[in-house]
Amino acid sequence: MRKLILITFGIVLLSLSQLHAGSDWFRQYNQGLKAMKKGNYELAVNKFKKAILDKKDDSRKIRTYGMHFIKYFPNRELGISYYKLGQNKKALYHLNLSMKMEPSKRAKQFIRKIAGSDSPPITDLKDVDPENPKDPNKKMIVGKRTIKLIGERMSVAVLPFENKGASHDLGEIILDKMITALFNQERFKVIERTQLNKILEEQQLGLTGIIYASSAAELGKGIGVDAIIMGSVAATKSGSISIDARAIDTESATIIVAHDAYSGSADVLSVKNTVENLANKFTQSLPLVDGTVIQVNTDGTILLDGGRMAGLKKGLKCIIYKEGPELKHPITGEILGRKTTILGEALVVESLAKFSTAKVITLTQGEQIALGDKFLTK
C-alpha cells in the first residue's frame, strides 16, 4: 500500500514538473501573474497573450492525473491588465470572453467596474474584437452599450508641458507618457510627437515661451487638429509632483475640459501611473455620445437629444450622418449592416441637461441635415 502511495505521489510530482517545465503556455501565464503583482501590466499583457496563442483550447482548469486542478484564466487576467492600463475596450472584450468560457466572480467584478452593475455580456464577440484589425463593423463599447463608429475620432496634439520647478527631463517624460496614454485609450486620434515636430517645422510654427489658449488654438488650426492638450508640471522639494492639463478647442479657443493629477513620487513608474490616470480622466470627460437630431433651425443650428447628462459639453464636435436601409446578403439573407452617409460636422454651443444646441460648421456638398438624422461625437 505504501509503495502504491509513493508511486502515485511520484506520478503527481512528475506531471506537475512536466507541466511547469514543458508547457510554455503555463510558464507565460505564471510570468504574467507575477508581472501583475509588481504592477507591470504591459509585460503582463504580453505574457497572457503569448499563453493564449500557445494554448488555443484555453481550458479553464487543468486536471493532473485526476488528483489536482490548476486554475487557468488567461483571458480574465489579460482583461484585468488592460483595465489597469486604461484600455477599457480591450478589457471588456477579454473579460466577457472569459465569462463565456467559464464564469467567475473576479471577471464579473471587473466587468461591473467598467460597464456598470447590470451590463449584459457581449453575445457576438467577433463583432467587437479589438484585437482583430480587420473587423469591418467599427464598434466601441461605451458603458452598457456598443456604439457604431462613424467618421474619424477627435484629433489631438499634445504640447510640451510647462515646467514649474520640475526638471526638464521630467517634463519630457510626461509629454511622451501622455501621448502614449492617450493613444492607448483608443478614444482619440493622437498626433505622434515626431510627426508634430515635422508639421511645426514645415509650417514654420514654433513653441517658444508660455503658450496661451488663443495662441494654442491658432497653432492647432495650423496643425489641423480638433483640440490641443497642454499644461504644466510642478515638483516639490519632497519629491512629489503635480500635473495640470487642459484640452483647448481649436475652433473657439475655449477650454473644453481640464484635469489635474498628483503623485507622491517622481520615479518613472509613479509618473507613468499618474499620467495614465490623467489620460483616463480626459477619456471619461470626453465620452463617445450618439443620438438623434430633434430639430433643424433656419439659423444654421440644430438640436440634439443629448445633453450634460449624456456627457455632451460645449466645444465638442459631432459628426452628423444619416442611415440608409439595411443591407442584406443576396443569398444568405444575413443583415450586413446599414449604409451611412456623413452629412457634415456640428459644434456644440450650448448643453443643457437633456439636449444640446449645435452649430453646423461643415456640410457635405449636396447634402442637407433633416429631423431624425443621427449624430456621434468625434
KOLSE-469144 format. One record per residue (C-alpha): residue number from 1; chain; x, y, z. Coordinates in Angstrom, 3 decimals, always signed. Layout:
<pts>
k: NUM; c: A; px: X; py: Y; pz: Z;
...
</pts>
This chain:
<pts>
k: 1; c: A; px: +0.000; py: +0.000; pz: +0.000;
k: 2; c: A; px: +2.819; py: +2.372; pz: +0.940;
k: 3; c: A; px: +4.577; py: +1.548; pz: -2.319;
k: 4; c: A; px: +1.397; py: +2.373; pz: -4.251;
k: 5; c: A; px: +1.068; py: +5.731; pz: -2.452;
k: 6; c: A; px: +4.704; py: +6.572; pz: -3.223;
k: 7; c: A; px: +4.247; py: +5.643; pz: -6.890;
k: 8; c: A; px: +1.057; py: +7.752; pz: -7.122;
k: 9; c: A; px: +2.756; py: +10.720; pz: -5.398;
k: 10; c: A; px: +5.687; py: +10.369; pz: -7.775;
k: 11; c: A; px: +3.362; py: +10.429; pz: -10.784;
k: 12; c: A; px: +1.710; py: +13.630; pz: -9.480;
k: 13; c: A; px: +5.101; py: +15.286; pz: -8.932;
k: 14; c: A; px: +6.236; py: +14.189; pz: -12.375;
k: 15; c: A; px: +3.084; py: +15.514; pz: -14.021;
k: 16; c: A; px: +3.408; py: +18.858; pz: -12.238;
k: 17; c: A; px: +7.097; py: +19.153; pz: -13.128;
k: 18; c: A; px: +6.277; py: +18.331; pz: -16.753;
k: 19; c: A; px: +3.525; py: +20.944; pz: -16.701;
k: 20; c: A; px: +5.938; py: +23.587; pz: -15.442;
k: 21; c: A; px: +8.975; py: +22.568; pz: -17.462;
k: 22; c: A; px: +7.439; py: +21.508; pz: -20.764;
k: 23; c: A; px: +4.390; py: +23.745; pz: -21.157;
k: 24; c: A; px: +5.374; py: +27.169; pz: -22.401;
k: 25; c: A; px: +1.791; py: +28.428; pz: -22.104;
k: 26; c: A; px: +1.859; py: +27.749; pz: -18.342;
k: 27; c: A; px: +5.225; py: +29.498; pz: -17.915;
k: 28; c: A; px: +3.928; py: +32.527; pz: -19.803;
k: 29; c: A; px: +0.761; py: +32.539; pz: -17.688;
k: 30; c: A; px: +2.728; py: +32.355; pz: -14.427;
k: 31; c: A; px: +5.076; py: +35.109; pz: -15.550;
k: 32; c: A; px: +2.024; py: +37.233; pz: -16.399;
k: 33; c: A; px: +0.626; py: +36.756; pz: -12.896;
k: 34; c: A; px: +3.968; py: +37.776; pz: -11.363;
k: 35; c: A; px: +4.110; py: +40.874; pz: -13.584;
k: 36; c: A; px: +0.594; py: +41.843; pz: -12.434;
k: 37; c: A; px: +1.642; py: +41.624; pz: -8.775;
k: 38; c: A; px: +4.523; py: +44.013; pz: -9.494;
k: 39; c: A; px: +2.225; py: +46.441; pz: -11.329;
k: 40; c: A; px: +3.942; py: +45.845; pz: -14.673;
k: 41; c: A; px: +0.722; py: +45.456; pz: -16.661;
k: 42; c: A; px: +2.294; py: +45.971; pz: -20.085;
k: 43; c: A; px: +4.536; py: +42.945; pz: -19.511;
k: 44; c: A; px: +1.552; py: +41.027; pz: -18.122;
k: 45; c: A; px: -0.452; py: +41.700; pz: -21.301;
k: 46; c: A; px: +2.420; py: +40.381; pz: -23.403;
k: 47; c: A; px: +2.730; py: +37.192; pz: -21.316;
k: 48; c: A; px: -1.005; py: +36.398; pz: -21.222;
k: 49; c: A; px: -1.356; py: +36.928; pz: -24.991;
k: 50; c: A; px: +1.528; py: +34.502; pz: -25.591;
k: 51; c: A; px: -0.074; py: +31.959; pz: -23.245;
k: 52; c: A; px: -3.398; py: +32.211; pz: -25.119;
k: 53; c: A; px: -1.724; py: +31.822; pz: -28.519;
k: 54; c: A; px: +0.240; py: +28.767; pz: -27.341;
k: 55; c: A; px: -2.755; py: +27.009; pz: -25.775;
k: 56; c: A; px: -5.715; py: +27.569; pz: -28.071;
k: 57; c: A; px: -8.141; py: +25.201; pz: -26.308;
k: 58; c: A; px: -7.962; py: +27.514; pz: -23.287;
k: 59; c: A; px: -9.334; py: +25.070; pz: -20.712;
k: 60; c: A; px: -10.094; py: +26.897; pz: -17.506;
k: 61; c: A; px: -8.932; py: +24.193; pz: -15.071;
k: 62; c: A; px: -6.242; py: +21.671; pz: -15.931;
k: 63; c: A; px: -6.502; py: +18.276; pz: -14.239;
k: 64; c: A; px: -3.249; py: +16.479; pz: -13.374;
k: 65; c: A; px: -3.820; py: +12.720; pz: -13.228;
k: 66; c: A; px: -7.271; py: +13.146; pz: -11.722;
k: 67; c: A; px: -5.992; py: +14.490; pz: -8.418;
k: 68; c: A; px: -5.274; py: +18.223; pz: -8.779;
k: 69; c: A; px: -6.775; py: +21.186; pz: -10.572;
k: 70; c: A; px: -4.736; py: +24.181; pz: -11.678;
k: 71; c: A; px: -6.836; py: +27.268; pz: -12.326;
k: 72; c: A; px: -6.107; py: +28.881; pz: -15.666;
k: 73; c: A; px: -7.863; py: +32.157; pz: -16.586;
k: 74; c: A; px: -5.624; py: +33.914; pz: -19.156;
k: 75; c: A; px: -8.357; py: +35.980; pz: -20.836;
k: 76; c: A; px: -9.659; py: +37.153; pz: -17.470;
k: 77; c: A; px: -6.229; py: +38.253; pz: -16.256;
k: 78; c: A; px: -5.483; py: +39.789; pz: -19.674;
k: 79; c: A; px: -8.717; py: +41.785; pz: -19.405;
k: 80; c: A; px: -7.811; py: +42.992; pz: -15.905;
k: 81; c: A; px: -4.338; py: +44.019; pz: -17.111;
k: 82; c: A; px: -5.892; py: +46.024; pz: -19.942;
k: 83; c: A; px: -8.236; py: +47.644; pz: -17.391;
k: 84; c: A; px: -5.262; py: +48.670; pz: -15.258;
k: 85; c: A; px: -3.707; py: +50.242; pz: -18.373;
k: 86; c: A; px: -6.911; py: +52.193; pz: -19.031;
k: 87; c: A; px: -7.744; py: +50.259; pz: -22.213;
k: 88; c: A; px: -11.352; py: +49.505; pz: -21.321;
k: 89; c: A; px: -12.439; py: +48.368; pz: -24.790;
k: 90; c: A; px: -9.913; py: +45.527; pz: -24.825;
k: 91; c: A; px: -10.526; py: +44.832; pz: -21.142;
k: 92; c: A; px: -14.264; py: +44.299; pz: -21.642;
k: 93; c: A; px: -13.703; py: +42.060; pz: -24.639;
k: 94; c: A; px: -11.411; py: +39.641; pz: -22.806;
k: 95; c: A; px: -13.411; py: +39.725; pz: -19.558;
k: 96; c: A; px: -16.598; py: +38.873; pz: -21.441;
k: 97; c: A; px: -14.749; py: +36.152; pz: -23.343;
k: 98; c: A; px: -13.600; py: +34.698; pz: -20.031;
k: 99; c: A; px: -17.174; py: +34.767; pz: -18.690;
k: 100; c: A; px: -18.383; py: +32.998; pz: -21.824;
k: 101; c: A; px: -15.830; py: +30.190; pz: -21.358;
k: 102; c: A; px: -16.261; py: +29.808; pz: -17.614;
k: 103; c: A; px: -17.961; py: +32.417; pz: -15.380;
k: 104; c: A; px: -16.006; py: +33.709; pz: -12.401;
k: 105; c: A; px: -16.690; py: +36.290; pz: -9.693;
k: 106; c: A; px: -13.400; py: +38.051; pz: -10.442;
k: 107; c: A; px: -14.237; py: +38.597; pz: -14.116;
k: 108; c: A; px: -17.764; py: +39.753; pz: -13.256;
k: 109; c: A; px: -16.387; py: +42.202; pz: -10.695;
k: 110; c: A; px: -14.178; py: +43.960; pz: -13.243;
k: 111; c: A; px: -16.903; py: +43.990; pz: -15.911;
k: 112; c: A; px: -19.086; py: +45.858; pz: -13.432;
k: 113; c: A; px: -16.284; py: +48.336; pz: -12.708;
k: 114; c: A; px: -16.049; py: +49.208; pz: -16.397;
k: 115; c: A; px: -19.559; py: +48.870; pz: -17.766;
k: 116; c: A; px: -21.959; py: +49.144; pz: -14.824;
k: 117; c: A; px: -23.631; py: +46.692; pz: -12.476;
k: 118; c: A; px: -26.272; py: +45.467; pz: -14.935;
k: 119; c: A; px: -24.137; py: +45.345; pz: -18.076;
k: 120; c: A; px: -25.084; py: +42.331; pz: -20.223;
k: 121; c: A; px: -22.367; py: +40.075; pz: -21.652;
k: 122; c: A; px: -21.357; py: +40.511; pz: -25.284;
k: 123; c: A; px: -23.244; py: +37.996; pz: -27.389;
k: 124; c: A; px: -21.196; py: +38.261; pz: -30.570;
k: 125; c: A; px: -17.579; py: +38.649; pz: -29.568;
k: 126; c: A; px: -16.263; py: +38.554; pz: -33.133;
k: 127; c: A; px: -18.070; py: +41.786; pz: -33.991;
k: 128; c: A; px: -16.333; py: +43.784; pz: -31.287;
k: 129; c: A; px: -12.959; py: +42.055; pz: -31.085;
k: 130; c: A; px: -10.455; py: +44.909; pz: -30.518;
k: 131; c: A; px: -7.577; py: +42.539; pz: -31.295;
k: 132; c: A; px: -8.921; py: +41.988; pz: -34.818;
k: 133; c: A; px: -7.745; py: +44.845; pz: -37.077;
k: 134; c: A; px: -9.849; py: +43.517; pz: -39.974;
k: 135; c: A; px: -13.078; py: +43.990; pz: -38.045;
k: 136; c: A; px: -15.356; py: +45.809; pz: -40.553;
k: 137; c: A; px: -18.036; py: +46.774; pz: -38.074;
k: 138; c: A; px: -16.091; py: +49.536; pz: -36.279;
k: 139; c: A; px: -17.783; py: +49.417; pz: -32.904;
k: 140; c: A; px: -16.743; py: +50.562; pz: -29.458;
k: 141; c: A; px: -18.146; py: +49.526; pz: -26.087;
k: 142; c: A; px: -19.158; py: +52.575; pz: -24.041;
k: 143; c: A; px: -20.696; py: +51.863; pz: -20.662;
k: 144; c: A; px: -23.527; py: +49.414; pz: -21.229;
k: 145; c: A; px: -23.810; py: +49.980; pz: -24.964;
k: 146; c: A; px: -21.942; py: +49.201; pz: -28.161;
k: 147; c: A; px: -21.652; py: +52.318; pz: -30.334;
k: 148; c: A; px: -21.143; py: +52.151; pz: -34.089;
k: 149; c: A; px: -18.218; py: +54.365; pz: -35.055;
k: 150; c: A; px: -18.786; py: +56.858; pz: -37.876;
k: 151; c: A; px: -16.055; py: +59.049; pz: -39.358;
k: 152; c: A; px: -12.853; py: +59.961; pz: -37.532;
k: 153; c: A; px: -12.352; py: +60.432; pz: -33.814;
k: 154; c: A; px: -11.311; py: +63.702; pz: -32.202;
k: 155; c: A; px: -7.761; py: +64.529; pz: -33.279;
k: 156; c: A; px: -5.495; py: +65.946; pz: -30.576;
k: 157; c: A; px: -1.928; py: +67.176; pz: -30.330;
k: 158; c: A; px: -0.076; py: +67.272; pz: -27.011;
k: 159; c: A; px: +2.251; py: +70.237; pz: -26.497;
k: 160; c: A; px: +5.275; py: +70.224; pz: -24.167;
k: 161; c: A; px: +4.257; py: +70.775; pz: -20.561;
k: 162; c: A; px: +5.430; py: +73.973; pz: -18.877;
k: 163; c: A; px: +7.961; py: +73.254; pz: -16.111;
k: 164; c: A; px: +7.254; py: +74.833; pz: -12.734;
k: 165; c: A; px: +10.091; py: +73.695; pz: -10.529;
k: 166; c: A; px: +10.357; py: +70.339; pz: -12.306;
k: 167; c: A; px: +13.377; py: +69.155; pz: -14.213;
k: 168; c: A; px: +13.427; py: +69.359; pz: -17.998;
k: 169; c: A; px: +13.723; py: +65.558; pz: -18.168;
k: 170; c: A; px: +10.537; py: +65.131; pz: -16.131;
k: 171; c: A; px: +8.618; py: +67.401; pz: -18.474;
k: 172; c: A; px: +9.854; py: +65.394; pz: -21.456;
k: 173; c: A; px: +8.915; py: +62.101; pz: -19.788;
k: 174; c: A; px: +5.401; py: +63.368; pz: -19.004;
k: 175; c: A; px: +4.923; py: +64.585; pz: -22.582;
k: 176; c: A; px: +5.866; py: +61.187; pz: -24.026;
k: 177; c: A; px: +3.828; py: +59.249; pz: -21.442;
k: 178; c: A; px: +0.798; py: +61.475; pz: -22.084;
k: 179; c: A; px: +0.913; py: +60.813; pz: -25.837;
k: 180; c: A; px: +1.212; py: +57.062; pz: -25.223;
k: 181; c: A; px: -1.544; py: +57.001; pz: -22.585;
k: 182; c: A; px: -3.998; py: +58.952; pz: -24.756;
k: 183; c: A; px: -3.280; py: +56.694; pz: -27.717;
k: 184; c: A; px: -3.880; py: +53.584; pz: -25.597;
k: 185; c: A; px: -7.265; py: +54.950; pz: -24.524;
k: 186; c: A; px: -8.395; py: +54.317; pz: -28.135;
k: 187; c: A; px: -10.677; py: +57.326; pz: -27.892;
k: 188; c: A; px: -8.618; py: +59.954; pz: -29.739;
k: 189; c: A; px: -6.601; py: +60.288; pz: -32.903;
k: 190; c: A; px: -3.290; py: +61.373; pz: -31.395;
k: 191; c: A; px: -0.612; py: +63.173; pz: -33.411;
k: 192; c: A; px: +2.689; py: +61.381; pz: -32.794;
k: 193; c: A; px: +5.433; py: +63.599; pz: -31.388;
k: 194; c: A; px: +7.899; py: +63.320; pz: -34.259;
k: 195; c: A; px: +5.069; py: +63.948; pz: -36.715;
k: 196; c: A; px: +4.023; py: +67.014; pz: -34.691;
k: 197; c: A; px: +7.566; py: +68.411; pz: -34.764;
k: 198; c: A; px: +7.737; py: +67.827; pz: -38.520;
k: 199; c: A; px: +4.435; py: +69.662; pz: -39.116;
k: 200; c: A; px: +5.565; py: +72.561; pz: -36.942;
k: 201; c: A; px: +8.791; py: +72.870; pz: -38.932;
k: 202; c: A; px: +7.021; py: +72.626; pz: -42.301;
k: 203; c: A; px: +4.512; py: +75.331; pz: -41.371;
k: 204; c: A; px: +7.191; py: +77.416; pz: -39.641;
k: 205; c: A; px: +5.324; py: +77.269; pz: -36.361;
k: 206; c: A; px: +7.249; py: +77.331; pz: -33.119;
k: 207; c: A; px: +6.881; py: +76.635; pz: -29.424;
k: 208; c: A; px: +8.572; py: +79.446; pz: -27.536;
k: 209; c: A; px: +7.778; py: +80.690; pz: -24.060;
k: 210; c: A; px: +4.387; py: +80.386; pz: -22.365;
k: 211; c: A; px: +1.565; py: +79.384; pz: -24.701;
k: 212; c: A; px: -1.883; py: +80.838; pz: -24.052;
k: 213; c: A; px: -5.215; py: +79.338; pz: -25.083;
k: 214; c: A; px: -5.655; py: +81.684; pz: -28.052;
k: 215; c: A; px: -2.186; py: +81.011; pz: -29.478;
k: 216; c: A; px: -2.607; py: +77.273; pz: -28.795;
k: 217; c: A; px: -5.863; py: +77.302; pz: -30.779;
k: 218; c: A; px: -4.161; py: +79.106; pz: -33.657;
k: 219; c: A; px: -1.332; py: +76.589; pz: -33.508;
k: 220; c: A; px: -3.862; py: +73.734; pz: -33.523;
k: 221; c: A; px: -5.544; py: +75.136; pz: -36.633;
k: 222; c: A; px: -2.202; py: +75.235; pz: -38.368;
k: 223; c: A; px: -1.604; py: +71.599; pz: -37.455;
k: 224; c: A; px: -5.152; py: +70.625; pz: -38.420;
k: 225; c: A; px: -6.344; py: +69.066; pz: -35.147;
k: 226; c: A; px: -9.608; py: +69.403; pz: -33.248;
k: 227; c: A; px: -8.012; py: +70.093; pz: -29.871;
k: 228; c: A; px: -4.704; py: +70.944; pz: -28.253;
k: 229; c: A; px: -3.763; py: +69.381; pz: -24.915;
k: 230; c: A; px: -1.348; py: +71.465; pz: -22.888;
k: 231; c: A; px: -0.482; py: +72.021; pz: -19.263;
k: 232; c: A; px: +2.192; py: +72.272; pz: -16.625;
k: 233; c: A; px: +4.099; py: +70.111; pz: -14.182;
k: 234; c: A; px: +5.280; py: +71.246; pz: -10.765;
k: 235; c: A; px: +7.635; py: +69.460; pz: -8.373;
k: 236; c: A; px: +8.165; py: +69.952; pz: -4.636;
k: 237; c: A; px: +11.317; py: +69.524; pz: -2.566;
k: 238; c: A; px: +9.811; py: +66.383; pz: -1.047;
k: 239; c: A; px: +9.754; py: +64.761; pz: -4.488;
k: 240; c: A; px: +6.006; py: +64.837; pz: -5.181;
k: 241; c: A; px: +4.691; py: +66.187; pz: -8.477;
k: 242; c: A; px: +1.513; py: +67.872; pz: -9.647;
k: 243; c: A; px: +0.311; py: +67.842; pz: -13.262;
k: 244; c: A; px: -2.334; py: +70.195; pz: -14.638;
k: 245; c: A; px: -3.668; py: +69.674; pz: -18.161;
k: 246; c: A; px: -6.459; py: +71.077; pz: -20.310;
k: 247; c: A; px: -7.925; py: +70.445; pz: -23.746;
k: 248; c: A; px: -8.479; py: +73.566; pz: -25.882;
k: 249; c: A; px: -10.828; py: +73.576; pz: -28.859;
k: 250; c: A; px: -9.024; py: +74.925; pz: -31.917;
k: 251; c: A; px: -12.249; py: +76.319; pz: -33.399;
k: 252; c: A; px: -13.298; py: +78.527; pz: -30.496;
k: 253; c: A; px: -10.083; py: +78.766; pz: -28.391;
k: 254; c: A; px: -12.121; py: +77.742; pz: -25.348;
k: 255; c: A; px: -11.137; py: +75.156; pz: -22.763;
k: 256; c: A; px: -13.259; py: +72.041; pz: -23.269;
k: 257; c: A; px: -12.109; py: +70.188; pz: -20.181;
k: 258; c: A; px: -9.348; py: +70.486; pz: -17.562;
k: 259; c: A; px: -7.953; py: +67.951; pz: -15.086;
k: 260; c: A; px: -5.083; py: +67.522; pz: -12.661;
k: 261; c: A; px: -3.280; py: +64.579; pz: -11.105;
k: 262; c: A; px: -0.824; py: +64.102; pz: -8.254;
k: 263; c: A; px: +1.971; py: +61.697; pz: -7.415;
k: 264; c: A; px: +3.882; py: +61.367; pz: -4.163;
k: 265; c: A; px: +6.993; py: +60.340; pz: -6.073;
k: 266; c: A; px: +8.768; py: +61.309; pz: -9.280;
k: 267; c: A; px: +10.031; py: +57.803; pz: -10.092;
k: 268; c: A; px: +9.215; py: +56.525; pz: -13.589;
k: 269; c: A; px: +6.504; py: +54.017; pz: -12.542;
k: 270; c: A; px: +4.687; py: +56.581; pz: -10.352;
k: 271; c: A; px: +4.807; py: +59.194; pz: -13.121;
k: 272; c: A; px: +3.550; py: +56.622; pz: -15.647;
k: 273; c: A; px: +0.592; py: +55.666; pz: -13.421;
k: 274; c: A; px: -0.221; py: +59.328; pz: -12.716;
k: 275; c: A; px: -0.225; py: +60.253; pz: -16.402;
k: 276; c: A; px: -2.376; py: +57.219; pz: -17.265;
k: 277; c: A; px: -4.836; py: +58.314; pz: -14.583;
k: 278; c: A; px: -4.887; py: +61.789; pz: -16.139;
k: 279; c: A; px: -5.479; py: +60.373; pz: -19.633;
k: 280; c: A; px: -8.307; py: +58.247; pz: -18.274;
k: 281; c: A; px: -9.940; py: +61.382; pz: -16.848;
k: 282; c: A; px: -9.858; py: +63.009; pz: -20.288;
k: 283; c: A; px: -11.478; py: +59.959; pz: -21.873;
k: 284; c: A; px: -14.227; py: +59.881; pz: -19.249;
k: 285; c: A; px: -14.859; py: +63.633; pz: -19.627;
k: 286; c: A; px: -14.992; py: +63.425; pz: -23.431;
k: 287; c: A; px: -17.073; py: +60.289; pz: -23.996;
k: 288; c: A; px: -18.464; py: +58.981; pz: -27.246;
k: 289; c: A; px: -22.106; py: +60.075; pz: -27.315;
k: 290; c: A; px: -24.575; py: +59.221; pz: -30.058;
k: 291; c: A; px: -28.184; py: +60.214; pz: -30.629;
k: 292; c: A; px: -30.682; py: +61.917; pz: -32.911;
k: 293; c: A; px: -31.197; py: +65.370; pz: -34.435;
k: 294; c: A; px: -34.512; py: +66.535; pz: -32.960;
k: 295; c: A; px: -34.775; py: +69.981; pz: -34.553;
k: 296; c: A; px: -33.263; py: +71.850; pz: -37.515;
k: 297; c: A; px: -33.316; py: +75.666; pz: -37.273;
k: 298; c: A; px: -33.079; py: +78.282; pz: -40.029;
k: 299; c: A; px: -30.089; py: +79.995; pz: -38.352;
k: 300; c: A; px: -27.760; py: +77.067; pz: -39.037;
k: 301; c: A; px: -28.167; py: +75.428; pz: -35.633;
k: 302; c: A; px: -29.627; py: +72.038; pz: -34.743;
k: 303; c: A; px: -30.903; py: +70.461; pz: -31.534;
k: 304; c: A; px: -29.510; py: +67.113; pz: -30.361;
k: 305; c: A; px: -31.242; py: +64.748; pz: -27.939;
k: 306; c: A; px: -28.167; py: +64.525; pz: -25.705;
k: 307; c: A; px: -27.005; py: +66.965; pz: -23.071;
k: 308; c: A; px: -24.835; py: +67.220; pz: -19.967;
k: 309; c: A; px: -26.334; py: +64.057; pz: -18.508;
k: 310; c: A; px: -25.101; py: +62.127; pz: -21.545;
k: 311; c: A; px: -21.649; py: +63.753; pz: -21.489;
k: 312; c: A; px: -22.097; py: +66.390; pz: -24.219;
k: 313; c: A; px: -20.167; py: +69.572; pz: -23.444;
k: 314; c: A; px: -19.855; py: +72.965; pz: -25.052;
k: 315; c: A; px: -16.999; py: +72.893; pz: -27.535;
k: 316; c: A; px: -17.365; py: +69.255; pz: -28.591;
k: 317; c: A; px: -17.687; py: +68.473; pz: -32.288;
k: 318; c: A; px: -20.241; py: +65.966; pz: -33.595;
k: 319; c: A; px: -20.431; py: +64.069; pz: -36.851;
k: 320; c: A; px: -23.914; py: +64.297; pz: -38.370;
k: 321; c: A; px: -24.957; py: +61.380; pz: -40.560;
k: 322; c: A; px: -27.970; py: +59.557; pz: -41.930;
k: 323; c: A; px: -28.596; py: +55.839; pz: -42.076;
k: 324; c: A; px: -29.878; py: +54.132; pz: -45.183;
k: 325; c: A; px: -31.846; py: +50.875; pz: -45.390;
k: 326; c: A; px: -30.467; py: +47.616; pz: -44.085;
k: 327; c: A; px: -28.018; py: +45.826; pz: -46.365;
k: 328; c: A; px: -28.807; py: +42.119; pz: -46.745;
k: 329; c: A; px: -26.721; py: +39.383; pz: -48.298;
k: 330; c: A; px: -28.496; py: +38.372; pz: -51.554;
k: 331; c: A; px: -28.032; py: +34.638; pz: -50.918;
k: 332; c: A; px: -27.952; py: +34.078; pz: -47.144;
k: 333; c: A; px: -30.276; py: +36.933; pz: -46.210;
k: 334; c: A; px: -27.860; py: +37.925; pz: -43.418;
k: 335; c: A; px: -28.134; py: +41.577; pz: -42.363;
k: 336; c: A; px: -24.699; py: +43.049; pz: -43.032;
k: 337; c: A; px: -25.405; py: +46.491; pz: -41.579;
k: 338; c: A; px: -26.612; py: +49.844; pz: -42.854;
k: 339; c: A; px: -25.137; py: +52.196; pz: -45.379;
k: 340; c: A; px: -24.346; py: +55.534; pz: -43.724;
k: 341; c: A; px: -23.785; py: +58.936; pz: -45.289;
k: 342; c: A; px: -21.863; py: +61.637; pz: -43.422;
k: 343; c: A; px: -23.712; py: +64.934; pz: -43.782;
k: 344; c: A; px: -21.275; py: +67.233; pz: -42.002;
k: 345; c: A; px: -19.998; py: +68.356; pz: -38.611;
k: 346; c: A; px: -21.529; py: +70.474; pz: -35.868;
k: 347; c: A; px: -20.042; py: +72.240; pz: -32.842;
k: 348; c: A; px: -21.926; py: +72.082; pz: -29.533;
k: 349; c: A; px: -22.508; py: +75.704; pz: -28.459;
k: 350; c: A; px: -24.871; py: +75.090; pz: -25.547;
k: 351; c: A; px: -25.502; py: +71.990; pz: -23.466;
k: 352; c: A; px: -28.446; py: +71.625; pz: -21.104;
k: 353; c: A; px: -29.400; py: +68.619; pz: -19.006;
k: 354; c: A; px: -31.089; py: +66.521; pz: -21.701;
k: 355; c: A; px: -30.478; py: +68.295; pz: -25.017;
k: 356; c: A; px: -27.882; py: +70.483; pz: -26.724;
k: 357; c: A; px: -27.699; py: +73.172; pz: -29.372;
k: 358; c: A; px: -25.041; py: +72.695; pz: -32.028;
k: 359; c: A; px: -23.896; py: +74.965; pz: -34.839;
k: 360; c: A; px: -23.321; py: +73.337; pz: -38.223;
k: 361; c: A; px: -19.712; py: +74.148; pz: -39.194;
k: 362; c: A; px: -19.275; py: +71.960; pz: -42.282;
k: 363; c: A; px: -21.800; py: +70.448; pz: -44.657;
k: 364; c: A; px: -21.126; py: +67.827; pz: -47.326;
k: 365; c: A; px: -21.814; py: +69.212; pz: -50.778;
k: 366; c: A; px: -25.324; py: +68.367; pz: -51.957;
k: 367; c: A; px: -26.487; py: +67.167; pz: -48.520;
k: 368; c: A; px: -28.948; py: +68.633; pz: -46.033;
k: 369; c: A; px: -29.472; py: +67.817; pz: -42.355;
k: 370; c: A; px: -33.018; py: +66.740; pz: -41.501;
k: 371; c: A; px: -35.065; py: +65.792; pz: -38.466;
k: 372; c: A; px: -34.259; py: +62.235; pz: -37.425;
k: 373; c: A; px: -30.664; py: +62.194; pz: -38.690;
k: 374; c: A; px: -28.030; py: +60.825; pz: -36.308;
k: 375; c: A; px: -25.027; py: +62.315; pz: -34.527;
k: 376; c: A; px: -21.879; py: +60.962; pz: -32.902;
k: 377; c: A; px: -19.260; py: +62.928; pz: -31.012;
k: 378; c: A; px: -15.838; py: +62.953; pz: -32.683;
</pts>
